[in-house]
Amino acid sequence: MTVRNTEIAAMFEEIADLLELQQANAFRVRAYRNAARTLGAWPEEMADRAAQGHDFDDLPGVGKDLAGKIAEILARGSCDQLDRLRASFPRGITDLLHISGLGPRRVHTLYHELGIRSPAQLLSAAREGRIRTVPGFGAVSERRIAKAAADHLERAGRWPLARVTPSVDALLACLRAVPGVSEVVVAGSFRRRRDTVGDLDILAVAPAGGAAIGQLCGFDQVGQVLAQGSTRASVVLKNGLQVDLRVVRAASFGSALVYFTGSRAHTITLRRIARAQKLKINEYGVYRGRTRIAGDTEASVYASIGLPCIPPELREDHGEIEAARRKALPQLIERADLRGDLHAHTDASDGSESLQQMAQAARAAGLGYLAITDHSRSLTVAHGLDARRLGVQIDAIDRLNEKLQDIVLLKGIEVDILADGRLDLPDAVLARLDLVVGAVHSHLDLSREKQTARILHAMDRPNFSILAHPNGRLFGTRGPCALDMERIIRHARGRGCFLELNSQPDRLDLFDLQCRQARDAGVAIAISSDAHHGTDLRWLALGVDQARRGWLEAGDVLNTLPLQRLRKRLAATMNPLPG
């Protein structure tokens, strides 16, 4: 059985979680997390690398010890250290680490004091008032934990888009290998590029006989076959993701794709329009009486009721059908429209590559500029920069830009927004930068009014360009902060600063509807990778997907501008100090 990079990365993350529960050395934990990050983004499968006789210890963040564990996992699907750690704790306890407000120490305490070993048990204990009896906890923290546990359980059935993409790639390759298969498309929320998906709906055009069905059911990543027929099958992959396959005729492919892409609200509206025209739309085609008049392509389905084909990302019944009727659908942004990236890290803070390596990666990704925005000093876990170290980096970027070709590094910082709204570094050093990216990393549980006021105050500082990952959410770990986003968007417009759409797979923040709000208010969005390694730049595509769901065109996005025009926009946010 082939073990994929994503599976090795997941095992390293689990080892890191369990080591944290053991209260192991923080540097050891971080080594596993860094290696997991590298493996999760690495384009070449480790199994292929091993087959070619190559080692693993030359990978960023992977030394001799972790390279040996990769080899062990490839050989038997696990490693001794993970097996030992799993034996030390009850199954599933690491899920508690993904609940907002619970770190390893608190999970350790709750497990030993109350025997809590799952999010469901945590929620029960909080609702019964037992958590407040444990030293270090109180009534206020108990209420917060109850809400966080309930939110976690509500989200548990959905998968972040980036986490299912490797499975999608493998499934499509598997099914396209079947003789006679002419089309294979993943429909549903994955095709609409929602930030999370519940399961995968796959459509295939294939000849009768069930070869595609048999291929899916025999796929080496399938853990359980739920149903298997001549034209459809349902399976659960070994990672727990459910996959439904439907084999359709070529004549019905377009109508099936519209139907199974959804959303449900969108397709209900389409059917209502069809009924008004004495037509019927279903997954098999468009019918006038018993006569089938369309359905081989999506365009034919929409054209049958007088509409242009609507991009899948817009199919949420949020005004797209009315816009189509008025011929006012947006010309959605594409990845090729991005000229640069305005949020990236190096090994000066918590990244893993040097300035020059990040510049080379950006050039290879087709970008013309890259903003270096390492963390500021308050984020000690990320080895954030103080004023002196930032000054050294500014000079280093200036020297490197004199040598670089076809790529320009912009001087920036991801500066912490402190609890009172001040920025983490003095104005004198911030004024030397091309841009300042402000971010909230602490005190995420403030009230809606206080959190909003904190951000507005930060925006009013003399040097403030972009608000990073405004909602502060992390998939599977914490929900969004309480914020008045309408007020923040209005303030950004008045101040002349920008909002970020962070493309990091566990963030995808701004949300799609907030992107649309910003667009309507005239506030430009920066689609940023938040890259910590050169390979992370590919995450920009995820941000573009989210932007498309928010109806954004190229002109709504800051980093579609050529460098000289971008510099002017950024300079307007940076106010040099008097005299």
TANOR-V708687 format. One record per pair of residues at least 24 apart in sequence whose ideal C-beta (glycine too) atoms are under 10 Angstrom apart, sorted by sequence separation. I is the first residue (numbers start at 0). J is the second residue. If there is no record, write none. Layout:
<<I,J> <I,J>>
This chain:
<<8,32> <11,35> <12,36> <34,58> <36,60> <37,61> <45,69> <49,73> <92,116> <94,118> <98,122> <109,133> <112,136> <121,145> <122,146> <124,148> <125,149> <180,204> <181,205> <218,242> <257,281> <258,282> <280,304> <340,364> <347,371> <348,372> <349,373> <350,374> <371,395> <409,433> <410,434> <411,435> <412,436> <413,437> <414,438> <415,439> <416,440> <417,441> <418,442> <466,490> <498,522> <500,524> <501,525> <502,526> <503,527> <505,529> <10,35> <11,36> <34,59> <35,60> <45,70> <48,73> <49,74> <89,114> <91,116> <92,117> <94,119> <95,120> <105,130> <108,133> <122,147> <123,148> <163,188> <164,189> <179,204> <180,205> <181,206> <205,230> <257,282> <258,283> <278,303> <339,364> <348,373> <349,374> <371,396> <389,414> <408,433> <409,434> <410,435> <411,436> <412,437> <413,438> <415,440> <416,441> <417,442> <435,460> <437,462> <466,491> <484,509> <488,513> <492,517> <497,522> <498,523> <499,524> <500,525> <501,526> <502,527> <503,528> <504,529> <524,549> <526,551> <8,34> <9,35> <11,37> <12,38> <33,59> <34,60> <46,72> <89,115> <90,116> <91,117> <95,121> <108,134> <109,135> <121,147> <122,148> <163,189> <177,203> <179,205> <180,206> <254,280> <255,281> <256,282> <278,304> <339,365> <340,366> <343,369> <345,371> <347,373> <348,374> <370,396> <407,433> <412,438> <415,441> <416,442> <435,461> <437,463> <454,480> <465,491> <484,510> <487,513> <491,517> <496,522> <497,523> <498,524> <499,525> <500,526> <501,527> <502,528> <503,529> <7,34> <8,35> <11,38> <12,39> <33,60> <34,61> <38,65> <45,72> <46,73> <89,116> <90,117> <91,118> <94,121> <108,135> <109,136> <121,148> <122,149> <174,201> <178,205> <179,206> <203,230> <215,242> <254,281> <255,282> <273,300> <276,303> <337,364> <338,365> <339,366> <340,367> <341,368> <342,369> <343,370> <344,371> <345,372> <346,373> <347,374> <348,375> <413,440> <418,445> <435,462> <436,463> <437,464> <438,465> <439,466> <440,467> <443,470> <453,480> <489,516> <495,522> <496,523> <497,524> <498,525> <499,526> <500,527> <501,528> <502,529> <503,530> <524,551> <7,35> <8,36> <10,38> <11,39> <32,60> <33,61> <34,62> <37,65> <45,73> <88,116> <89,117> <91,119> <92,120> <105,133> <108,136> <120,148> <121,149> <160,188> <175,203> <177,205> <178,206> <179,207> <183,211> <215,243> <216,244> <254,282> <255,283> <257,285> <276,304> <337,365> <338,366> <339,367> <340,368> <341,369> <342,370> <343,371> <344,372> <345,373> <348,376> <371,399> <384,412> <434,462> <435,463> <436,464> <437,465> <438,466> <439,467> <440,468> <443,471> <454,482> <455,483> <463,491> <484,512> <485,513> <488,516> <492,520> <494,522> <495,523> <497,525> <499,527> <501,529> <502,530> <503,531> <514,542> <518,546> <523,551> <8,37> <9,38> <31,60> <44,73> <91,120> <118,147> <119,148> <122,151> <160,189> <167,196> <170,199> <174,203> <177,206> <179,208> <215,244> <254,283> <255,284> <275,304> <276,305> <337,366> <338,367> <339,368> <340,369> <341,370> <342,371> <343,372> <344,373> <349,378> <383,412> <384,413> <420,449> <434,463> <435,464> <436,465> <437,466> <438,467> <439,468> <443,472> <451,480> <453,482> <454,483> <458,487> <469,498> <472,501> <474,503> <476,505> <479,508> <484,513> <487,516> <488,517> <491,520> <492,521> <493,522> <526,555> <5,35> <8,38> <9,39> <30,60> <34,64> <35,65> <105,135> <118,148> <121,151> <122,152> <158,188> <171,201> <180,210> <214,244> <251,281> <254,284> <273,303> <274,304> <334,364> <335,365> <337,367> <338,368> <339,369> <340,370> <341,371> <342,372> <343,373> <344,374> <348,378> <383,413> <384,414> <419,449> <432,462> <434,464> <435,465> <436,466> <437,467> <438,468> <439,469> <441,471> <443,473> <450,480> <451,481> <454,484> <466,496> <468,498> <469,499> <473,503> <474,504> <475,505> <487,517> <488,518> <491,521> <492,522> <499,529> <526,556> <527,557> <4,35> <7,38> <8,39> <29,60> <30,61> <34,65> <38,69> <104,135> <105,136> <117,148> <118,149> <121,152> <157,188> <158,189> <170,201> <174,205> <179,210> <180,211> <201,232> <215,246> <251,282> <253,284> <254,285> <269,300> <272,303> <273,304> <334,365> <339,370> <341,372> <349,380> <350,381> <383,414> <418,449> <429,460> <430,461> <431,462> <433,464> <434,465> <436,467> <438,469> <439,470> <440,471> <450,481> <451,482> <452,483> <455,486> <459,490> <463,494> <464,495> <465,496> <466,497> <467,498> <468,499> <469,500> <470,501> <474,505> <479,510> <482,513> <485,516> <488,519> <489,520> <491,522> <492,523> <504,535> <507,538> <514,545> <515,546> <518,549> <519,550> <523,554> <524,555> <525,556> <526,557> <527,558> <6,38> <7,39> <8,40> <30,62> <33,65> <34,66> <118,150> <119,151> <160,192> <163,195> <164,196> <167,199> <171,203> <178,210> <179,211> <212,244> <251,283> <252,284> <253,285> <254,286> <269,301> <272,304> <340,372> <348,380> <349,381> <350,382> <381,413> <383,415> <418,450> <420,452> <421,453> <429,461> <430,462> <432,464> <436,468> <437,469> <439,471> <449,481> <450,482> <451,483> <454,486> <455,487> <458,490> <463,495> <464,496> <465,497> <466,498> <467,499> <468,500> <469,501> <473,505> <474,506> <484,516> <488,520> <490,522> <491,523> <503,535> <506,538> <513,545> <514,546> <517,549> <518,550> <523,555> <524,556> <525,557> <526,558> <4,37> <5,38> <8,41> <115,148> <118,151> <119,152> <160,193> <161,194> <162,195> <163,196> <166,199> <177,210> <178,211> <211,244> <212,245> <250,283> <251,284> <271,304> <272,305> <348,381> <349,382> <419,452> <420,453> <429,462> <438,471> <444,477> <447,480> <448,481> <450,483> <451,484> <454,487> <458,491> <463,496> <464,497> <465,498> <466,499> <467,500> <468,501> <472,505> <473,506> <474,507> <484,517> <488,521> <489,522> <502,535> <509,542> <511,544> <514,547> <515,548> <516,549> <518,551> <522,555> <523,556> <524,557> <525,558> <526,559> <4,38> <5,39> <7,41> <30,64> <31,65> <34,68> <118,152> <160,194> <162,196> <167,201> <177,211> <180,214> <211,245> <212,246> <250,284> <269,303> <270,304> <272,306> <348,382> <349,383> <381,415> <419,453> <420,454> <422,456> <423,457> <426,460> <428,462> <429,463> <443,477> <447,481> <448,482> <451,485> <452,486> <455,489> <456,490> <459,493> <460,494> <463,497> <465,499> <467,501> <468,502> <472,506> <474,508> <479,513> <488,522> <502,536> <504,538> <507,541> <508,542> <511,545> <514,548> <515,549> <517,551> <518,552> <521,555> <523,557> <524,558> <525,559> <3,38> <4,39> <5,40> <30,65> <34,69> <105,140> <109,144> <117,152> <159,194> <160,195> <163,198> <176,211> <177,212> <198,233> <199,234> <211,246> <247,282> <248,283> <269,304> <347,382> <348,383> <378,413> <389,424> <393,428> <418,453> <420,455> <421,456> <422,457> <426,461> <427,462> <429,464> <443,478> <445,480> <446,481> <447,482> <448,483> <451,486> <455,490> <458,493> <459,494> <464,499> <468,503> <471,506> <472,507> <473,508> <485,520> <487,522> <502,537> <503,538> <506,541> <507,542> <510,545> <511,546> <514,549> <515,550> <522,557> <523,558> <524,559> <4,40> <5,41> <119,155> <157,193> <159,195> <160,196> <163,199> <174,210> <175,211> <177,213> <210,246> <247,283> <248,284> <258,294> <346,382> <347,383> <348,384> <378,414> <396,432> <417,453> <420,456> <421,457> <426,462> <443,479> <444,480> <445,481> <447,483> <451,487> <454,490> <455,491> <458,494> <460,496> <470,506> <472,508> <502,538> <506,542> <509,545> <511,547> <512,548> <513,549> <514,550> <515,551> <518,554> <519,555> <523,559> <4,41> <7,44> <8,45> <27,64> <31,68> <118,155> <157,194> <158,195> <159,196> <174,211> <177,214> <198,235> <199,236> <209,246> <245,282> <254,291> <257,294> <260,297> <269,306> <344,381> <347,384> <369,406> <370,407> <371,408> <372,409> <375,412> <377,414> <378,415> <386,423> <390,427> <394,431> <396,433> <416,453> <419,456> <420,457> <443,480> <444,481> <445,482> <450,487> <454,491> <458,495> <459,496> <470,507> <471,508> <501,538> <502,539> <504,541> <507,544> <508,545> <509,546> <511,548> <512,549> <514,551> <518,555> <523,560> <4,42> <7,45> <157,195> <158,196> <173,211> <174,212> <176,214> <177,215> <208,246> <256,294> <354,392> <358,396> <367,405> <368,406> <369,407> <370,408> <371,409> <372,410> <373,411> <374,412> <375,413> <376,414> <377,415> <385,423> <386,424> <390,428> <393,431> <416,454> <419,457> <420,458> <422,460> <424,462> <442,480> <443,481> <448,486> <458,496> <468,506> <470,508> <472,510> <502,540> <503,541> <507,545> <510,548> <511,549> <512,550> <517,555> <518,556> <4,43> <5,44> <6,45> <7,46> <101,140> <105,144> <156,195> <157,196> <158,197> <175,214> <205,244> <207,246> <254,293> <255,294> <257,296> <366,405> <367,406> <368,407> <369,408> <370,409> <371,410> <372,411> <373,412> <374,413> <375,414> <376,415> <377,416> <384,423> <385,424> <386,425> <389,428> <393,432> <417,456> <420,459> <421,460> <422,461> <447,486> <451,490> <455,494> <457,496> <467,506> <468,507> <469,508> <470,509> <500,539> <502,541> <503,542> <506,545> <510,549> <511,550> <4,44> <100,140> <157,197> <158,198> <174,214> <206,246> <251,291> <253,293> <254,294> <256,296> <257,297> <269,309> <348,388> <355,395> <366,406> <367,407> <368,408> <369,409> <370,410> <371,411> <372,412> <373,413> <374,414> <375,415> <377,417> <383,423> <384,424> <385,425> <389,429> <392,432> <393,433> <416,456> <417,457> <420,460> <422,462> <468,508> <469,509> <470,510> <501,541> <502,542> <509,549> <511,551> <515,555> <525,565> <3,44> <4,45> <154,195> <156,197> <157,198> <158,199> <173,214> <174,215> <199,240> <200,241> <201,242> <202,243> <203,244> <205,246> <207,248> <250,291> <253,294> <254,295> <256,297> <257,298> <347,388> <354,395> <358,399> <362,403> <366,407> <368,409> <370,411> <371,412> <372,413> <373,414> <374,415> <375,416> <383,424> <386,427> <387,428> <390,431> <416,457> <422,463> <439,480> <467,508> <468,509> <469,510> <500,541> <501,542> <502,543> <507,548> <514,555> <2,44> <3,45> <4,46> <101,143> <156,198> <173,215> <198,240> <199,241> <200,242> <201,243> <202,244> <203,245> <204,246> <205,247> <206,248> <252,294> <253,295> <254,296> <255,297> <257,299> <258,300> <347,389> <353,395> <354,396> <358,400> <361,403> <362,404> <364,406> <369,411> <370,412> <371,413> <372,414> <375,417> <386,428> <389,431> <415,457> <416,458> <500,542> <502,544> <514,556> <1,44> <2,45> <3,46> <4,47> <100,143> <101,144> <197,240> <198,241> <199,242> <200,243> <201,244> <202,245> <203,246> <204,247> <205,248> <250,293> <251,294> <252,295> <253,296> <254,297> <257,300> <362,405> <363,406> <370,413> <385,428> <386,429> <389,432> <414,457> <439,482> <466,509> <470,513> <499,542> <500,543> <502,545> <1,45> <2,46> <4,48> <99,143> <100,144> <170,214> <173,217> <174,218> <196,240> <197,241> <198,242> <199,243> <200,244> <201,245> <202,246> <203,247> <204,248> <205,249> <250,294> <251,295> <252,296> <253,297> <256,300> <257,301> <265,309> <347,391> <348,392> <354,398> <355,399> <358,402> <359,403> <361,405> <362,406> <384,428> <416,460> <469,513> <501,545> <502,546> <525,569> <1,46> <99,144> <170,215> <173,218> <198,243> <199,244> <200,245> <201,246> <202,247> <204,249> <249,294> <250,295> <252,297> <253,298> <254,299> <255,300> <269,314> <347,392> <354,399> <358,403> <361,406> <362,407> <377,422> <378,423> <386,431> <500,545> <523,568> <0,46> <1,47> <98,144> <100,146> <101,147> <172,218> <173,219> <204,250> <248,294> <249,295> <253,299> <254,300> <265,311> <268,314> <353,399> <354,400> <358,404> <360,406> <361,407> <377,423> <414,460> <500,546> <2,49> <99,146> <100,147> <101,148> <173,220> <204,251> <247,294> <248,295> <249,296> <253,300> <269,316> <345,392> <355,402> <358,405> <359,406> <361,408> <375,422> <376,423> <377,424> <416,463> <7,55> <99,147> <100,148> <170,218> <173,221> <204,252> <253,301> <265,313> <266,314> <268,316> <272,320> <347,395> <355,403> <358,406> <375,423> <376,424> <414,462> <469,517> <1,50> <31,80> <98,147> <99,148> <169,218> <202,251> <203,252> <254,303> <262,311> <265,314> <267,316> <271,320> <354,403> <357,406> <358,407> <374,423> <375,424> <414,463> <500,549> <11,61> <97,147> <98,148> <101,151> <169,219> <170,220> <202,252> <261,311> <264,314> <265,315> <266,316> <345,395> <358,408> <412,462> <416,466> <14,65> <98,149> <99,150> <169,220> <170,221> <204,255> <257,308> <260,311> <263,314> <264,315> <265,316> <268,319> <269,320> <345,396> <357,408> <416,467> <500,551> <98,150> <99,151> <257,309> <262,314> <263,315> <264,316> <265,317> <268,320> <272,324> <413,465> <95,148> <98,151> <202,255> <261,314> <262,315> <263,316> <264,317> <268,321> <355,408> <375,428> <411,464> <414,467> <11,65> <14,68> <97,151> <98,152> <166,220> <202,256> <257,311> <260,314> <261,315> <262,316> <265,319> <354,408> <375,429> <411,465> <413,467> <165,220> <200,255> <253,308> <256,311> <261,316> <262,317> <265,320> <413,468> <95,151> <187,243> <202,258> <466,522> <500,556> <11,68> <94,151> <97,154> <185,242> <186,243> <202,259> <257,314> <383,440> <500,557> <7,65> <10,68> <11,69> <94,152> <97,155> <200,258> <201,259> <202,260> <465,523> <467,525> <499,557> <10,69> <186,245> <200,259> <381,440> <437,496> <465,524> <466,525> <468,527> <497,556> <498,557> <200,260> <372,432> <375,435> <378,438> <380,440> <465,525> <467,527> <497,557> <7,68> <11,72> <23,84> <94,155> <183,244> <200,261> <371,432> <375,436> <435,496> <436,497> <438,499> <464,525> <468,529> <497,558> <7,69> <10,72> <18,80> <370,432> <371,433> <372,434> <375,437> <378,440> <434,496> <437,499> <465,527> <467,529> <17,80> <21,84> <183,246> <345,408> <370,433> <372,435> <375,438> <377,440> <378,441> <434,497> <436,499> <438,501> <14,78> <17,81> <20,84> <170,234> <348,412> <370,434> <372,436> <374,438> <377,441> <4,69> <7,72> <182,247> <343,408> <348,413> <368,433> <375,440> <6,72> <7,73> <10,76> <14,80> <17,83> <18,84> <21,87> <170,236> <180,246> <190,256> <343,409> <370,436> <372,438> <374,440> <2,69> <6,73> <10,77> <11,78> <14,81> <17,84> <20,87> <21,88> <169,236> <182,249> <339,406> <10,78> <13,81> <16,84> <17,85> <20,88> <181,249> <184,252> <193,261> <339,407> <341,409> <343,411> <14,83> <15,84> <186,255> <190,259> <191,260> <193,262> <340,409> <342,411> <344,413> <2,72> <3,73> <6,76> <10,80> <11,81> <14,84> <17,87> <166,236> <170,240> <174,244> <182,252> <186,256> <190,260> <191,261> <339,409> <341,411> <343,413> <2,73> <7,78> <10,81> <13,84> <14,85> <17,88> <166,237> <181,252> <184,255> <186,257> <189,260> <190,261> <191,262> <342,413> <497,568> <1,73> <2,74> <13,85> <16,88> <20,92> <166,238> <170,242> <174,246> <184,256> <186,258> <187,259> <188,260> <496,568> <497,569> <2,75> <20,93> <163,236> <165,238> <167,240> <186,259> <187,260> <188,261> <495,568> <496,569> <2,76> <19,93> <166,240> <170,244> <182,256> <185,259> <186,260> <187,261> <188,262> <191,265> <0,75> <2,77> <17,92> <20,95> <28,103> <163,238> <167,242> <184,259> <185,260> <186,261> <187,262> <496,571> <497,572> <0,76> <16,92> <17,93> <20,96> <162,238> <166,242> <184,260> <495,571> <496,572> <16,93> <19,96> <163,240> <495,572> <15,93> <16,94> <162,240> <494,572> <14,93> <16,95> <17,96> <163,242> <13,93> <16,96> <23,103> <158,238> <202,282> <12,93> <15,96> <16,97> <22,103> <158,239> <21,103> <22,104> <158,240> <19,102> <20,103> <12,96> <19,103> <20,104> <18,103> <19,104> <22,107> <156,241> <17,103> <20,106> <21,107> <413,499> <16,103> <19,106> <20,107> <19,107> <436,525> <16,106> <20,110> <204,295> <434,525> <436,527> <438,529> <341,433> <342,434> <372,464> <465,557> <341,434> <372,465> <436,529> <464,557> <342,436> <370,464> <341,436> <370,465> <372,467> <342,438> <464,568> <465,569> <464,569> <464,570> <464,571> <465,572> <464,572> <463,572> <464,573> <462,572> <463,573> <461,572> <462,573> <463,574> <461,573> <462,574> <461,574> <462,575> <413,527> <458,572> <460,574> <461,575> <462,576> <461,576> <413,529> <461,577> <192,310> <191,310> <192,311> <193,312> <191,311> <192,312> <40,161> <44,165> <190,311> <191,312> <39,161> <189,311> <190,312> <191,313> <193,315> <39,162> <188,311> <191,314> <341,464> <342,465> <434,557> <187,311> <190,314> <191,315> <341,465> <186,311> <342,467> <39,165> <341,467> <342,468> <434,565> <433,565> <434,566> <433,566> <434,568> <435,569> <434,569> <433,569> <434,570> <432,569> <433,570> <435,572> <434,572> <435,573> <433,572> <434,573> <433,573> <432,573> <431,573> <430,573> <429,573> <430,574> <431,575> <429,574> <430,575> <430,576> <429,576> <426,574> <427,575> <426,575> <427,576> <381,531> <426,576> <425,576> <9,162> <409,562> <370,525> <372,527> <407,562> <5,161> <341,497> <409,565> <5,162> <8,165> <342,499> <370,527> <372,529> <409,566> <5,163> <341,499> <372,530> <373,531> <411,569> <5,164> <6,165> <342,501> <369,528> <407,566> <5,165> <342,502> <409,569> <4,165> <5,166> <76,237> <342,503> <369,530> <3,165> <340,502> <366,528> <3,166> <5,169> <364,528> <3,168> <3,169> <364,530> <361,528> <369,536> <1,169> <361,530> <364,533> <360,530> <363,533> <364,534> <366,536> <364,535> <365,536> <360,532> <361,533> <364,536> <357,530> <360,533> <363,536> <364,537> <366,539> <357,531> <359,533> <360,534> <365,539> <357,532> <358,533> <360,535> <361,536> <364,539> <356,532> <357,533> <360,536> <356,533> <360,537> <352,530> <357,535> <351,530> <352,531> <357,536> <350,530> <351,531> <352,532> <350,531> <351,532> <352,533> <349,531> <350,532> <351,533> <352,534> <342,525> <348,531> <350,533> <351,534> <352,535> <341,525> <342,526> <343,527> <344,528> <351,535> <340,525> <341,526> <342,527> <343,528> <344,529> <345,530> <346,531> <350,535> <329,515> <339,525> <340,526> <341,527> <342,528> <343,529> <344,530> <345,531> <346,532> <339,526> <340,527> <341,528> <342,529> <343,530> <344,531> <345,532> <337,525> <339,527> <340,528> <341,529> <342,530> <343,531> <344,532> <370,558> <329,518> <337,526> <340,529> <343,532> <369,558> <336,526> <337,527> <340,530> <343,533> <368,558> <337,528> <344,535> <367,558> <332,524> <334,526> <343,535> <366,558> <368,560> <343,536> <368,561> <317,511> <332,526> <367,561> <368,562> <317,512> <340,535> <367,562> <370,565> <315,511> <340,536> <315,512> <318,515> <368,565> <313,511> <317,515> <340,538> <367,565> <368,566> <312,511> <340,539> <370,569> <339,539> <337,539> <340,542> <334,537> <337,540> <334,539> <337,542> <334,540> <337,543> <333,540> <334,541> <336,543> <334,542> <335,543> <334,543> <337,546> <332,542> <333,543> <334,544> <336,546> <332,543> <331,543> <332,544> <334,546> <331,544> <333,546> <334,547> <6,220> <332,546> <333,547> <331,546> <332,547> <336,551> <338,553> <331,547> <336,552> <337,553> <341,557> <342,558> <3,220> <331,548> <332,549> <336,553> <341,558> <1,219> <329,547> <331,549> <332,550> <335,553> <336,554> <338,556> <339,557> <340,558> <0,219> <1,220> <331,550> <332,551> <333,552> <337,556> <338,557> <339,558> <0,220> <329,549> <331,551> <332,552> <333,553> <336,556> <337,557> <338,558> <339,559> <329,550> <331,552> <332,553> <337,558> <338,559> <339,560> <328,550> <329,551> <330,552> <331,553> <332,554> <336,558> <337,559> <338,560> <339,561> <329,552> <330,553> <332,555> <336,559> <338,561> <339,562> <329,553> <330,554> <332,556> <335,559> <338,562> <341,565> <329,554> <329,555> <333,559> <338,564> <339,565> <332,559> <338,565> <322,550> <341,569> <9,238> <6,237> <312,543> <317,548> <319,550> <6,238> <312,544> <318,550> <5,238> <312,545> <315,548> <317,550> <312,546> <313,547> <314,548> <3,238> <312,547> <313,548> <311,547> <312,548> <313,549> <0,237> <310,547> <311,548> <312,549> <313,550> <310,548> <312,550> <310,550> <194,472> <195,474> <194,474> <195,475> <59,346> <59,350> <60,351> <59,351> <60,352> <58,351> <59,352> <59,356> <147,444> <146,444> <143,444> <140,444> <139,444> <194,504> <162,474> <194,506> <195,507> <36,349> <161,474> <162,475> <194,507> <37,351> <159,473> <160,474> <193,507> <194,508> <36,351> <159,474> <192,507> <33,349> <158,474> <159,475> <194,510> <33,350> <34,351> <157,474> <158,475> <194,511> <33,351> <157,475> <193,511> <192,511> <29,349> <154,474> <155,475> <154,475> <151,475> <154,478> <151,476> <153,478> <151,477> <150,477> <151,478> <150,478> <147,476> <150,479> <147,477> <147,478> <146,478> <164,504> <161,502> <161,503> <162,504> <100,443> <161,504> <162,505> <99,443> <100,444> <160,504> <161,505> <99,444> <159,504> <159,505> <161,507> <159,506> <160,507> <194,541> <159,507> <192,540> <192,541> <194,544> <29,380> <192,543> <193,544> <194,545> <192,544> <193,545> <191,544> <192,545> <192,546> <194,548> <25,380> <192,547> <193,548> <191,547> <192,548> <191,548> <99,471> <99,472> <99,473> <101,476> <97,473> <99,475> <100,476> <101,477> <164,540> <97,474> <98,475> <99,476> <100,477> <161,538> <164,541> <97,475> <98,476> <99,477> <96,475> <97,476> <98,477> <99,478> <161,540> <96,476> <97,477> <161,541> <94,475> <160,541> <159,541> <160,544> <160,545> <40,504> <39,504> <60,531> <59,531> <60,532> <59,532> <59,533> <59,534> <40,530> <40,531> <41,532> <40,532> <42,534> <40,533> <41,534> <37,531> <40,534> <36,531> <37,532> <39,534> <40,535> <42,537> <36,532> <39,535> <40,536> <37,534> <40,537> <33,531> <36,534> <37,535> <40,538> <33,532> <36,535>>
